[in-house]
């Protein structure tokens, strides 16, 4: 019966079925499963199928798999799936729940004495705290992860963690520290010959130099990043680099012909890939470039298209940037009524963005309260896990 079941399972996973049909088939297989570990794997597959349509359902079935692994003392599988659950919850902005699951993975990793899994748990907790805008806590966990990964000489892990540390310092405007960690990330990506990672690190260093108002240094790194993206035939990555290089020529060097060249390349790719927010941004940048060279009618064409796109995806930030430029053009053209209308709209959008930011702050405070409450509960849970493992060890000795 088990051999037949496994044969059915293998055959099933070789098929490309419509998602709901696949979910139904997985549940049918679950009904005839008589092994816990196979049931756990089925729950994991069900979770993967639900991820695209309902992250809450995906989390529910992943938890069922985790519970089976815990009951069967399969702690490595427990930890790996706690990591998956943590990432899923973070992607669903459920930071308190993610914190709870990641803390469990930390405890099990310590009990299993597995430094590789423990470093990943610490890194994942750093991501969660970063998303919660608790930057000091994020750094604390990233440094814990980095300490272990350096001992393990895990170049890939070091690259990821130093990149994330660099991102925090970049966000906090501590630019020299950001460059230091981005360069460490670059060094480790080069050790692995990870061209995508190398391109990302070069881009990040370039952006920091742009913030430091060192355009030549910024261009040096961004152009290298672009070359890697072109070599990899990474259209999306190339488009972002074109856009970033264009901004340096527009804002720092005031070289409008060069800026236009790069913005148009970005525009063409974003249009081909149908990435509306980035396309709106490109249109706004092209419009602003035409504004600077006093070709106002061309500027209006691109800015009006940018505004249309921004409204279609309900991007307040993109609408704000575009209406601000439209107000400037109509003021220059002495159409004061239109200039006033767009200026009024710009003010309204600015207030809406500020209101959204306030709501985010309130949500952050609520999350902080929930997280601190869960952390206290997890101190109790830690004792329970230790007790459970000791009981299992004692049971095995008795047997």
C-alpha positions in Angstrom: 0.0 0.0 0.0 2.8 2.4 0.9 4.7 1.7 -2.3 1.5 2.4 -4.3 0.9 5.5 -2.3 4.4 6.8 -3.0 4.1 6.0 -6.7 0.9 8.0 -6.9 2.6 10.9 -5.0 5.5 11.0 -7.4 3.2 10.8 -10.4 1.1 13.6 -9.0 4.0 16.0 -8.5 5.0 15.4 -12.1 1.7 16.8 -13.4 1.0 20.5 -13.9 -2.5 20.9 -12.7 -4.7 23.9 -12.1 -4.2 25.1 -8.6 -7.6 24.2 -7.1 -7.5 20.8 -8.8 -4.1 20.3 -7.4 -5.2 21.3 -3.9 -8.2 18.9 -4.1 -5.8 16.1 -5.2 -3.5 16.8 -2.3 -6.3 16.6 0.2 -7.4 13.2 -1.4 -3.8 11.9 -1.0 -3.9 13.2 2.6 -6.9 11.0 3.4 -5.1 7.8 2.4 -1.8 8.7 3.9 -0.9 6.5 6.8 2.6 8.0 7.5 3.0 11.1 9.5 6.0 12.4 7.5 4.2 11.9 4.2 1.2 13.8 5.7 3.6 16.6 6.7 5.0 16.9 3.2 1.5 17.0 1.8 0.5 19.8 4.2 3.6 21.7 3.0 2.6 21.2 -0.7 -0.9 22.4 0.2 0.6 25.4 1.9 2.6 26.2 -1.3 -0.5 26.1 -3.4 -2.5 28.4 -1.1 0.4 30.9 -0.9 -0.7 32.7 -4.1 -4.4 33.0 -3.1 -4.5 33.0 0.7 -1.4 33.5 2.8 -3.5 32.9 6.0 -4.5 29.4 4.7 -0.9 28.8 3.6 0.3 29.5 7.1 -2.4 27.3 8.7 -1.3 24.2 6.7 2.4 24.9 7.2 1.7 24.9 11.0 0.1 21.5 10.7 3.2 20.1 9.1 5.4 21.7 11.8 3.3 20.2 14.5 3.7 16.7 13.0 7.5 17.2 12.8 7.6 18.3 16.5 5.5 15.3 17.6 7.9 13.0 15.7 11.0 14.7 17.1 12.2 15.7 13.6 13.7 19.0 14.8 15.7 19.9 11.6 12.5 19.7 9.5 10.7 21.6 12.3 13.3 24.4 12.1 13.3 24.6 8.3 9.6 24.9 8.1 9.5 27.4 11.0 11.8 29.5 8.8 9.3 29.1 5.9 6.5 30.1 8.1 8.4 33.1 9.4 9.1 34.3 5.9 5.4 33.8 4.9 4.2 35.8 7.9 6.7 38.6 7.2 5.5 38.8 3.6 1.9 39.1 5.0 3.0 41.9 7.4 2.1 39.7 10.4 5.3 40.7 12.3 4.2 39.7 15.8 3.3 36.2 14.6 6.5 35.9 12.6 8.4 36.9 15.7 6.8 34.1 17.6 7.7 31.4 15.0 11.2 32.7 14.5 11.9 32.6 18.2 10.8 28.9 18.2 13.2 28.2 15.4 16.0 29.9 17.5 15.2 27.7 20.5 15.1 24.5 18.4 18.3 25.4 16.6 20.1 25.9 19.9 18.8 22.6 21.2 19.9 20.9 18.0 23.3 22.7 18.2 23.0 23.6 14.5 24.9 26.8 13.9 23.9 27.1 10.2 20.2 26.9 11.0 20.7 29.2 14.0 22.4 31.9 11.9 19.5 31.8 9.4 17.0 32.2 12.3 18.9 35.2 13.6 19.1 36.7 10.0 15.4 36.1 9.6 14.6 37.9 12.9 16.7 40.8 11.7 14.5 41.0 8.6 11.4 41.0 10.7 12.6 43.7 13.0 13.7 45.8 10.0 10.2 45.5 8.5 8.9 46.6 11.9 11.3 49.6 11.7 13.0 48.5 14.9 16.5 49.1 13.5 18.6 48.6 16.6 16.9 45.2 17.3 17.4 44.3 13.6 21.1 45.1 13.8 21.5 43.1 17.0 20.2 40.0 15.3 22.1 40.6 12.1 25.3 40.9 14.1 24.5 37.6 15.8 23.9 36.0 12.4 27.1 37.5 11.0 29.2 36.3 13.9 28.2 32.7 13.3 28.4 32.9 9.5 32.0 34.3 9.7 32.9 31.4 11.9 31.4 29.0 9.4 33.1 30.8 6.5 29.7 31.0 4.8 30.4 33.5 2.0 26.8 33.5 0.8 25.4 34.0 4.2 27.9 36.7 5.0 27.0 38.5 1.7 23.3 38.5 2.6 23.7 39.7 6.2 26.3 42.4 5.5 24.0 43.6 2.6 21.1 44.0 5.1 23.2 45.7 7.7 24.4 48.1 4.9 20.7 48.8 4.1 19.9 49.8 7.6 22.9 52.2 7.8 21.8 53.6 4.4 18.3 54.2 5.6 19.6 55.9 8.8 21.9 58.1 6.6 25.1 56.7 8.1 26.6 56.5 4.7 30.2 55.6 5.5 29.0 52.5 7.5 26.6 51.6 4.7 29.5 51.6 2.1 31.6 49.6 4.5 29.0 46.8 4.8 27.9 46.9 1.1 31.6 46.5 0.1 31.9 43.5 2.5 28.8 42.0 0.8 30.4 42.7 -2.6 33.6 40.9 -1.6 31.7 37.8 -0.6 29.5 37.8 -3.7 32.7 37.9 -5.7 34.0 34.9 -3.8 30.9 33.0 -4.9 31.0 34.5 -8.4 27.3 35.3 -7.8 26.8 37.8 -10.7 23.3 38.8 -9.6 24.6 39.5 -6.1 27.6 41.4 -7.4 25.3 43.6 -9.5 23.1 44.2 -6.5 26.0 45.2 -4.3 27.5 47.5 -6.9 24.1 49.2 -7.3 23.8 49.7 -3.6 27.2 51.2 -3.3 26.5 53.5 -6.2 23.2 54.7 -4.6 25.1 55.6 -1.4 27.7 57.6 -3.3 24.8 59.4 -5.0 23.4 60.3 -1.6 26.8 61.6 -0.6 26.7 63.8 -3.7 29.7 62.1 -5.3 28.2 61.5 -8.8 31.4 60.2 -10.5 31.9 57.5 -7.8 28.2 56.7 -8.1 28.4 56.3 -11.8 31.4 54.1 -11.6 29.6 51.6 -9.5 26.2 51.9 -11.2 27.7 51.4 -14.7 29.5 48.2 -13.4 26.2 47.0 -12.0 24.5 47.6 -15.3 27.2 45.6 -17.2 26.5 42.6 -15.0 22.7 42.9 -15.5 23.2 43.1 -19.3 25.5 40.1 -19.2 22.8 38.2 -17.3 20.1 39.4 -19.7 18.3 40.7 -16.6 15.9 43.2 -18.2 14.3 44.4 -15.0 17.6 44.9 -13.2 19.0 46.7 -16.3 16.0 49.0 -16.4 16.5 50.0 -12.7 20.1 50.7 -13.4 19.3 52.8 -16.4 16.9 54.8 -14.3 19.4 55.3 -11.4 22.1 56.4 -13.8 19.6 58.8 -15.5 18.8 60.4 -12.1 22.5 61.2 -11.5 22.8 62.9 -14.9 19.5 64.8 -14.2 19.9 65.8 -10.6 23.7 65.9 -10.0 25.4 66.6 -13.4 22.6 68.5 -15.1 23.5 66.7 -18.3 20.0 66.5 -19.7 20.8 64.7 -23.0 22.5 61.9 -21.1 19.7 61.7 -18.6 17.1 61.4 -21.4 19.1 58.6 -23.0 19.0 56.5 -19.9 15.5 57.3 -18.9 14.2 56.3 -22.4 15.9 53.0 -22.1 14.4 52.4 -18.7 10.9 53.5 -20.1 11.1 51.0 -23.0 11.9 48.0 -20.7 9.3 48.9 -18.1 6.7 49.3 -20.8 7.7 45.9 -22.3 7.5 44.2 -18.9 4.3 46.1 -17.9 5.6 47.3 -14.6 3.3 50.2 -14.1 4.7 51.9 -11.1 8.2 51.9 -12.5 6.8 53.0 -15.9 5.0 55.9 -14.2 8.3 56.9 -12.5 10.2 56.7 -15.9 7.5 58.9 -17.5 7.8 61.4 -14.7 11.6 61.5 -15.0 11.4 62.0 -18.8 8.8 64.7 -18.3 11.0 66.5 -15.7 13.9 66.3 -18.1 11.9 67.9 -20.9 10.8 70.5 -18.3 14.4 71.4 -17.6 15.2 71.9 -21.3 12.0 74.0 -21.7 10.2 71.6 -24.1 6.9 72.0 -22.2 4.5 70.3 -24.5 6.6 67.1 -24.6 6.9 67.3 -20.9 3.1 67.5 -20.5 2.6 64.4 -22.7 4.8 62.3 -20.5 3.6 63.7 -17.2 0.0 63.3 -18.0 0.7 59.6 -18.9 2.6 59.2 -15.7 -0.3 60.6 -13.7 -2.7 58.3 -15.5 -0.5 55.3 -14.7 -0.1 56.4 -11.1 -3.9 56.7 -10.6 -4.5 53.3 -12.2 -2.4 51.6 -9.5 -3.4 54.1 -6.7 0.2 55.2 -6.1 -0.1 58.4 -4.0 3.7 59.0 -4.1 3.9 58.8 -7.9 0.8 61.0 -8.2 2.4 63.5 -5.8 5.7 63.7 -7.8 3.9 64.1 -11.1 1.3 66.7 -10.0 4.1 68.8 -8.6 5.9 68.9 -12.0 2.6 69.6 -13.8 2.0 72.6 -11.5 5.4 73.9 -12.4 4.8 73.6 -16.1 1.4 75.3 -16.1 2.8 78.1 -13.9 5.6 78.7 -16.5 3.0 78.6 -19.3 1.0 81.2 -17.3 -2.0 78.9 -17.1 -2.5 79.9 -13.5 -5.9 78.1 -13.0 -4.4 74.8 -14.0 -1.2 75.5 -12.0 -3.4 76.2 -8.9 -5.5 73.0 -9.5 -2.4 70.8 -9.6 -0.8 72.7 -6.7 -3.9 72.1 -4.7 -3.9 68.4 -5.7 -0.2 68.1 -4.7 -1.0 69.5 -1.2 -3.9 67.0 -0.9 -1.7 64.1 -1.9 1.0 65.2 0.5 -1.6 65.3 3.4 -2.8 61.8 2.3 0.7 60.4 2.3 1.4 61.9 5.8 -1.9 60.4 7.1 -0.9 57.0 5.8 2.4 57.4 7.4 0.7 58.2 10.7 -1.5 55.1 10.4 1.6 53.1 9.8 3.1 54.5 13.0 0.0 53.6 14.9 0.1 50.1 13.5 3.8 49.9 14.3 3.1 50.8 18.0 0.4 48.1 18.1 2.8 45.6 16.6 5.5 46.5 19.1 3.0 45.9 22.0 1.9 42.5 20.5 5.6 41.5 19.9 6.7 42.3 23.5 3.7 40.4 24.8 4.6 37.4 22.6 8.3 37.6 23.6 7.2 37.2 27.2 5.0 34.2 26.3 7.9 32.7 24.4 10.0 32.7 27.6 7.5 30.3 29.0 7.4 28.4 25.7 11.2 28.1 25.8 10.9 26.3 29.1 8.2 24.0 27.6 10.4 23.1 24.6 13.3 22.3 26.9 11.0 20.2 29.1 9.6 18.4 26.0 13.0 17.5 24.7 14.2 16.2 28.1 11.1 14.1 28.4 11.7 12.6 24.9 15.3 11.8 25.8 14.1 10.2 29.0 11.5 8.2 27.1 14.1 6.9 24.7 16.3 5.9 27.6 13.5 4.0 29.2 12.6 2.2 26.0 
